[in-house]
Amino acid sequence: MRILFDNNCPRGLARFLTLHSVEEARTRGWEELTNGDLIEAAEKAGFDVIVTADKNIRYQQNLKERAIALVVLEQSQWPMVKLVAQDIVAAVNAAGSGSYVEVRVPFQR
């Protein structure tokens, strides 16, 4: 799968997604795109999944007709994200066209 990390997604997570191709929005010059424009650009570029910590995206976008899936992290602090990395990998692996899943990430140990 081709995965796009939104700007708020910790880079270290890519180490856990070795079976997939991961790129960051900023490396494509998409760091300023709003949610709808980012989803549109990612779909056109052939990405399968966007990983983000923007929980508002669910209310701003209709994914029903989309080919791309969203995996949304409850928060993006790397020490906490690292603790649930396997849950995130599972969510990415299970993602399908137009799907949306939130992954619970603890706020403290």
OpenMM code with the backbone's topology and positions (N, CA, C; nanometers):
from openmm import Vec3, app, unit

residues = "MET ARG ILE LEU PHE ASP ASN ASN CYS PRO ARG GLY LEU ALA ARG PHE LEU THR LEU HIS SER VAL GLU GLU ALA ARG THR ARG GLY TRP GLU GLU LEU THR ASN GLY ASP LEU ILE GLU ALA ALA GLU LYS ALA GLY PHE ASP VAL ILE VAL THR ALA ASP LYS ASN ILE ARG TYR GLN GLN ASN LEU LYS GLU ARG ALA ILE ALA LEU VAL VAL LEU GLU GLN SER GLN TRP PRO MET VAL LYS LEU VAL ALA GLN ASP ILE VAL ALA ALA VAL ASN ALA ALA GLY SER GLY SER TYR VAL GLU VAL ARG VAL PRO PHE GLN ARG".split()
positions = [
    Vec3(0.0834, -0.1184, 0.0000),
    Vec3(0.0000, 0.0000, 0.0000),
    Vec3(0.0875, 0.1242, 0.0000),
    Vec3(0.0362, 0.2278, -0.0602),
    Vec3(0.1036, 0.3582, -0.0541),
    Vec3(0.0359, 0.4407, 0.0548),
    Vec3(0.1174, 0.4854, 0.1493),
    Vec3(0.0661, 0.5570, 0.2659),
    Vec3(0.1229, 0.6980, 0.2670),
    Vec3(0.0352, 0.7945, 0.2924),
    Vec3(0.0769, 0.9339, 0.3064),
    Vec3(0.0635, 0.9739, 0.4525),
    Vec3(0.1725, 1.0242, 0.5102),
    Vec3(0.1694, 1.0790, 0.6453),
    Vec3(0.1360, 1.2268, 0.6365),
    Vec3(0.0310, 1.2680, 0.7052),
    Vec3(-0.0014, 1.4092, 0.7177),
    Vec3(0.1085, 1.4759, 0.8004),
    Vec3(0.1119, 1.6076, 0.8012),
    Vec3(0.2170, 1.6821, 0.8713),
    Vec3(0.2253, 1.6506, 1.0198),
    Vec3(0.1146, 1.6115, 1.0816),
    Vec3(0.1129, 1.5882, 1.2257),
    Vec3(0.1440, 1.4433, 1.2635),
    Vec3(0.1799, 1.3632, 1.1681),
    Vec3(0.2078, 1.2209, 1.1928),
    Vec3(0.3572, 1.2031, 1.2248),
    Vec3(0.3909, 1.1364, 1.3338),
    Vec3(0.5323, 1.1197, 1.3689),
    Vec3(0.6068, 1.0306, 1.2688),
    Vec3(0.7209, 1.0785, 1.2249),
    Vec3(0.8018, 1.0086, 1.1244),
    Vec3(0.8425, 0.8687, 1.1670),
    Vec3(0.8677, 0.8495, 1.2950),
    Vec3(0.9149, 0.7214, 1.3458),
    Vec3(0.8190, 0.6069, 1.3178),
    Vec3(0.6931, 0.6388, 1.2972),
    Vec3(0.5932, 0.5363, 1.2698),
    Vec3(0.6241, 0.4600, 1.1406),
    Vec3(0.6912, 0.5232, 1.0483),
    Vec3(0.7244, 0.4586, 0.9201),
    Vec3(0.8066, 0.3318, 0.9408),
    Vec3(0.8872, 0.3270, 1.0456),
    Vec3(0.9698, 0.2075, 1.0730),
    Vec3(0.8855, 0.0830, 1.0983),
    Vec3(0.7609, 0.1027, 1.1394),
    Vec3(0.6721, -0.0090, 1.1680),
    Vec3(0.5895, -0.0509, 1.0458),
    Vec3(0.5941, 0.0287, 0.9420),
    Vec3(0.5131, 0.0037, 0.8228),
    Vec3(0.6010, -0.0423, 0.7060),
    Vec3(0.6915, -0.1321, 0.7345),
    Vec3(0.7925, -0.1736, 0.6366),
    Vec3(0.7355, -0.2473, 0.5167),
    Vec3(0.6169, -0.3010, 0.5268),
    Vec3(0.5564, -0.3704, 0.4133),
    Vec3(0.4893, -0.2733, 0.3162),
    Vec3(0.4939, -0.1459, 0.3487),
    Vec3(0.4255, -0.0435, 0.2698),
    Vec3(0.5232, 0.0653, 0.2266),
    Vec3(0.4803, 0.1437, 0.1306),
    Vec3(0.5566, 0.2605, 0.0862),
    Vec3(0.4996, 0.3831, 0.1577),
    Vec3(0.5834, 0.4523, 0.2344),
    Vec3(0.5384, 0.5665, 0.3142),
    Vec3(0.6060, 0.6946, 0.2645),
    Vec3(0.5259, 0.7985, 0.2462),
    Vec3(0.5770, 0.9312, 0.2119),
    Vec3(0.5121, 1.0335, 0.3041),
    Vec3(0.5796, 1.1460, 0.3196),
    Vec3(0.5256, 1.2545, 0.4011),
    Vec3(0.4696, 1.3633, 0.3113),
    Vec3(0.3609, 1.4235, 0.3547),
    Vec3(0.2990, 1.5312, 0.2782),
    Vec3(0.3991, 1.6426, 0.2493),
    Vec3(0.4822, 1.6747, 0.3466),
    Vec3(0.5758, 1.7861, 0.3283),
    Vec3(0.6793, 1.7577, 0.2201),
    Vec3(0.7154, 1.6319, 0.1988),
    Vec3(0.8144, 1.6012, 0.0953),
    Vec3(0.7564, 1.6188, -0.0447),
    Vec3(0.6251, 1.6214, -0.0548),
    Vec3(0.5584, 1.6447, -0.1828),
    Vec3(0.5170, 1.7908, -0.1985),
    Vec3(0.5479, 1.8734, -0.0980),
    Vec3(0.5090, 2.0139, -0.1035),
    Vec3(0.3618, 2.0351, -0.0698),
    Vec3(0.3019, 1.9387, 0.0002),
    Vec3(0.1599, 1.9449, 0.0328),
    Vec3(0.1334, 1.9891, 0.1762),
    Vec3(0.2331, 2.0428, 0.2441),
    Vec3(0.2157, 2.0777, 0.3854),
    Vec3(0.1121, 2.1876, 0.4089),
    Vec3(0.0813, 2.2666, 0.3084),
    Vec3(-0.0151, 2.3756, 0.3243),
    Vec3(-0.1560, 2.3381, 0.2779),
    Vec3(-0.1728, 2.2192, 0.2225),
    Vec3(-0.3045, 2.1807, 0.1719),
    Vec3(-0.4030, 2.1569, 0.2855),
    Vec3(-0.5257, 2.2009, 0.2658),
    Vec3(-0.6312, 2.1739, 0.3636),
    Vec3(-0.6771, 2.0294, 0.3475),
    Vec3(-0.7564, 1.9821, 0.4401),
    Vec3(-0.7958, 1.8411, 0.4415),
    Vec3(-0.8527, 1.7919, 0.3090),
    Vec3(-0.9520, 1.8617, 0.2558),
    Vec3(-1.0130, 1.8182, 0.1303),
    Vec3(-0.9148, 1.8170, 0.0157),
    Vec3(-0.8328, 1.9209, 0.0074),
    Vec3(-0.7332, 1.9285, -0.0995),
    Vec3(-0.6250, 1.8221, -0.0824),
    Vec3(-0.5891, 1.7931, 0.0414),
    Vec3(-0.4886, 1.6900, 0.0674),
    Vec3(-0.5421, 1.5528, 0.0266),
    Vec3(-0.6642, 1.5235, 0.0622),
    Vec3(-0.7241, 1.3953, 0.0245),
    Vec3(-0.7308, 1.3837, -0.1275),
    Vec3(-0.7742, 1.4895, -0.1926),
    Vec3(-0.7846, 1.4901, -0.3391),
    Vec3(-0.6481, 1.4677, -0.4041),
    Vec3(-0.5466, 1.5398, -0.3570),
    Vec3(-0.4115, 1.5255, -0.4133),
    Vec3(-0.3570, 1.3850, -0.3895),
    Vec3(-0.3810, 1.3316, -0.2705),
    Vec3(-0.3314, 1.1979, -0.2375),
    Vec3(-0.3984, 1.0921, -0.3237),
    Vec3(-0.5270, 1.1068, -0.3443),
    Vec3(-0.5977, 1.0111, -0.4307),
    Vec3(-0.5446, 1.0163, -0.5736),
    Vec3(-0.5300, 1.1365, -0.6251),
    Vec3(-0.4804, 1.1519, -0.7624),
    Vec3(-0.3393, 1.0961, -0.7783),
    Vec3(-0.2591, 1.1029, -0.6706),
    Vec3(-0.1219, 1.0526, -0.6755),
    Vec3(-0.1153, 0.9018, -0.6508),
    Vec3(-0.2285, 0.8399, -0.6246),
    Vec3(-0.2325, 0.6949, -0.6090),
    Vec3(-0.2084, 0.6418, -0.4692),
    Vec3(-0.2223, 0.7270, -0.3675),
    Vec3(-0.2078, 0.6789, -0.2298),
    Vec3(-0.3324, 0.6007, -0.1902),
    Vec3(-0.3125, 0.5021, -0.1051),
    Vec3(-0.4219, 0.4184, -0.0578),
    Vec3(-0.4744, 0.4630, 0.0788),
    Vec3(-0.3837, 0.5186, 0.1620),
    Vec3(-0.4170, 0.5526, 0.3004),
    Vec3(-0.3493, 0.6841, 0.3376),
    Vec3(-0.4208, 0.7663, 0.4130),
    Vec3(-0.3605, 0.8829, 0.4783),
    Vec3(-0.3620, 0.8541, 0.6278),
    Vec3(-0.2474, 0.8728, 0.6928),
    Vec3(-0.2392, 0.8625, 0.8387),
    Vec3(-0.2257, 1.0053, 0.8907),
    Vec3(-0.3139, 1.0420, 0.9825),
    Vec3(-0.3189, 1.1778, 1.0344),
    Vec3(-0.3592, 1.1771, 1.1812),
    Vec3(-0.3354, 1.2873, 1.2491),
    Vec3(-0.3845, 1.3046, 1.3856),
    Vec3(-0.4948, 1.4105, 1.3895),
    Vec3(-0.5443, 1.4492, 1.2728),
    Vec3(-0.6495, 1.5496, 1.2632),
    Vec3(-0.7861, 1.4822, 1.2775),
    Vec3(-0.8383, 1.4822, 1.3989),
    Vec3(-0.9658, 1.4153, 1.4255),
    Vec3(-1.0842, 1.4889, 1.3641),
    Vec3(-1.0685, 1.6151, 1.3300),
    Vec3(-1.1780, 1.6908, 1.2692),
    Vec3(-1.2031, 1.6510, 1.1246),
    Vec3(-1.1080, 1.5838, 1.0628),
    Vec3(-1.1216, 1.5465, 0.9220),
    Vec3(-1.2465, 1.4620, 0.8996),
    Vec3(-1.2850, 1.3856, 0.9979),
    Vec3(-1.4041, 1.2995, 0.9875),
    Vec3(-1.5296, 1.3810, 0.9609),
    Vec3(-1.5382, 1.4975, 1.0208),
    Vec3(-1.6572, 1.5801, 1.0084),
    Vec3(-1.6508, 1.6739, 0.8890),
    Vec3(-1.5328, 1.6888, 0.8324),
    Vec3(-1.5145, 1.7812, 0.7214),
    Vec3(-1.5221, 1.7144, 0.5849),
    Vec3(-1.5074, 1.5831, 0.5804),
    Vec3(-1.4990, 1.5126, 0.4523),
    Vec3(-1.5934, 1.3944, 0.4467),
    Vec3(-1.6552, 1.3753, 0.3327),
    Vec3(-1.7379, 1.2578, 0.3081),
    Vec3(-1.6506, 1.1553, 0.2368),
    Vec3(-1.6260, 1.0437, 0.3014),
    Vec3(-1.5372, 0.9422, 0.2444),
    Vec3(-1.6125, 0.8363, 0.1637),
    Vec3(-1.7417, 0.8442, 0.1618),
    Vec3(-1.8234, 0.7406, 0.0978),
    Vec3(-1.7822, 0.7130, -0.0468),
    Vec3(-1.7543, 0.8152, -0.1222),
    Vec3(-1.7190, 0.8006, -0.2641),
    Vec3(-1.5686, 0.8003, -0.2875),
    Vec3(-1.4915, 0.8009, -0.1823),
    Vec3(-1.3452, 0.8101, -0.1947),
    Vec3(-1.2806, 0.6736, -0.2119),
    Vec3(-1.1680, 0.6742, -0.2807),
    Vec3(-1.0886, 0.5522, -0.2965),
    Vec3(-0.9870, 0.5392, -0.1843),
    Vec3(-0.9594, 0.6493, -0.1167),
    Vec3(-0.8554, 0.6520, -0.0135),
    Vec3(-0.9160, 0.6238, 0.1242),
    Vec3(-0.8367, 0.5665, 0.2115),
    Vec3(-0.8780, 0.5388, 0.3495),
    Vec3(-0.8075, 0.6357, 0.4436),
    Vec3(-0.8680, 0.6589, 0.5593),
    Vec3(-0.8077, 0.7433, 0.6621),
    Vec3(-0.7861, 0.6627, 0.7891),
    Vec3(-0.6647, 0.6717, 0.8417),
    Vec3(-0.6326, 0.6164, 0.9728),
    Vec3(-0.5961, 0.7373, 1.0583),
    Vec3(-0.6750, 0.7610, 1.1611),
    Vec3(-0.6612, 0.8813, 1.2425),
    Vec3(-0.6106, 0.8443, 1.3816),
    Vec3(-0.5015, 0.9068, 1.4197),
    Vec3(-0.4433, 0.8849, 1.5520),
    Vec3(-0.5080, 0.9799, 1.6506),
    Vec3(-0.5375, 0.9303, 1.7698),
    Vec3(-0.6016, 1.0127, 1.8728),
    Vec3(-0.5131, 1.1313, 1.9110),
    Vec3(-0.3840, 1.1112, 1.9071),
    Vec3(-0.2875, 1.2195, 1.9287),
    Vec3(-0.1555, 1.1755, 1.8676),
    Vec3(-0.0604, 1.2674, 1.8537),
    Vec3(0.0583, 1.2386, 1.7724),
    Vec3(0.1921, 1.2440, 1.8459),
    Vec3(0.1922, 1.2422, 1.9774),
    Vec3(0.3192, 1.2459, 2.0505),
    Vec3(0.3903, 1.1112, 2.0357),
    Vec3(0.5098, 1.1130, 1.9770),
    Vec3(0.5806, 0.9916, 1.9426),
    Vec3(0.5960, 0.8917, 2.0573),
    Vec3(0.6323, 0.9321, 2.1787),
    Vec3(0.6465, 0.8313, 2.2851),
    Vec3(0.5183, 0.7504, 2.3077),
    Vec3(0.4038, 0.8127, 2.2894),
    Vec3(0.2766, 0.7432, 2.3085),
    Vec3(0.2357, 0.6664, 2.1827),
    Vec3(0.2591, 0.7246, 2.0667),
    Vec3(0.2274, 0.6570, 1.9406),
    Vec3(0.3062, 0.5272, 1.9302),
    Vec3(0.4316, 0.5320, 1.9722),
    Vec3(0.5186, 0.4140, 1.9660),
    Vec3(0.4592, 0.2970, 2.0454),
    Vec3(0.3900, 0.3266, 2.1541),
    Vec3(0.3308, 0.2219, 2.2380),
    Vec3(0.2188, 0.1450, 2.1675),
    Vec3(0.1536, 0.2091, 2.0717),
    Vec3(0.0418, 0.1451, 2.0012),
    Vec3(0.0720, 0.1279, 1.8522),
    Vec3(0.1986, 0.1249, 1.8182),
    Vec3(0.2383, 0.1151, 1.6772),
    Vec3(0.1778, -0.0071, 1.6092),
    Vec3(0.1723, -0.1193, 1.6786),
    Vec3(0.1159, -0.2403, 1.6168),
    Vec3(-0.0345, -0.2257, 1.5906),
    Vec3(-0.1036, -0.1496, 1.6736),
    Vec3(-0.2460, -0.1226, 1.6497),
    Vec3(-0.2628, -0.0368, 1.5244),
    Vec3(-0.1718, 0.0565, 1.5061),
    Vec3(-0.1765, 0.1432, 1.3878),
    Vec3(-0.1466, 0.0613, 1.2627),
    Vec3(-0.0469, -0.0255, 1.2705),
    Vec3(-0.0143, -0.1133, 1.1580),
    Vec3(-0.1358, -0.1987, 1.1222),
    Vec3(-0.2020, -0.2540, 1.2217),
    Vec3(-0.3206, -0.3360, 1.1972),
    Vec3(-0.4310, -0.2544, 1.1295),
    Vec3(-0.4491, -0.1307, 1.1737),
    Vec3(-0.5507, -0.0435, 1.1138),
    Vec3(-0.5169, -0.0132, 0.9680),
    Vec3(-0.3908, 0.0134, 0.9411),
    Vec3(-0.3477, 0.0395, 0.8032),
    Vec3(-0.3687, -0.0852, 0.7178),
    Vec3(-0.3278, -0.1994, 0.7693),
    Vec3(-0.3416, -0.3242, 0.6936),
    Vec3(-0.4871, -0.3574, 0.6613),
    Vec3(-0.5784, -0.3193, 0.7492),
    Vec3(-0.7205, -0.3480, 0.7302),
    Vec3(-0.7936, -0.2401, 0.6511),
    Vec3(-0.7275, -0.1291, 0.6222),
    Vec3(-0.7922, -0.0159, 0.5556),
    Vec3(-0.8370, -0.0523, 0.4146),
    Vec3(-0.9547, -0.0056, 0.3804),
    Vec3(-1.0085, -0.0256, 0.2461),
    Vec3(-1.0619, 0.1055, 0.1924),
    Vec3(-1.0918, 0.1092, 0.0667),
    Vec3(-1.1416, 0.2314, 0.0018),
    Vec3(-1.2535, 0.2960, 0.0826),
    Vec3(-1.2359, 0.4233, 0.1129),
    Vec3(-1.3376, 0.5005, 0.1828),
    Vec3(-1.3520, 0.4706, 0.3300),
    Vec3(-1.2635, 0.3890, 0.3855),
    Vec3(-1.2765, 0.3557, 0.5278),
    Vec3(-1.2153, 0.4633, 0.6169),
    Vec3(-1.2619, 0.4639, 0.7387),
    Vec3(-1.2153, 0.5590, 0.8400),
    Vec3(-1.2028, 0.4832, 0.9708),
    Vec3(-1.0864, 0.4930, 1.0338),
    Vec3(-1.0686, 0.4305, 1.1643),
    Vec3(-0.9848, 0.5224, 1.2525),
    Vec3(-1.0256, 0.5346, 1.3776),
    Vec3(-0.9470, 0.6087, 1.4762),
    Vec3(-0.8735, 0.5078, 1.5625),
    Vec3(-0.7467, 0.5356, 1.5872),
    Vec3(-0.6647, 0.4502, 1.6725),
    Vec3(-0.6421, 0.5237, 1.8037),
    Vec3(-0.6791, 0.4585, 1.9120),
    Vec3(-0.6603, 0.5184, 2.0436),
    Vec3(-0.5122, 0.5224, 2.0767),
    Vec3(-0.4649, 0.6419, 2.1104),
    Vec3(-0.3261, 0.6630, 2.1515),
    Vec3(-0.3311, 0.7271, 2.2891),
    Vec3(-0.2727, 0.6631, 2.3903),
    Vec3(-0.2789, 0.7192, 2.5265),
    Vec3(-0.2078, 0.8545, 2.5333),
    Vec3(-0.2522, 0.9360, 2.6272),
    Vec3(-0.1908, 1.0670, 2.6443),
    Vec3(-0.0741, 1.0633, 2.7421),
    Vec3(-0.0659, 0.9597, 2.8219),
    Vec3(0.0489, 0.9431, 2.9130),
    Vec3(0.0632, 0.7978, 2.9500),
    Vec3(0.1813, 0.7613, 2.9937),
    Vec3(0.2066, 0.6216, 3.0320),
    Vec3(0.1458, 0.5895, 3.1648),
] * unit.nanometer
topology = app.Topology()
chain = topology.addChain("A")
for resn in residues:
    res = topology.addResidue(resn, chain)
    for name in ("N", "CA", "C"):
        topology.addAtom(name, app.Element.getBySymbol(name[0]), res)
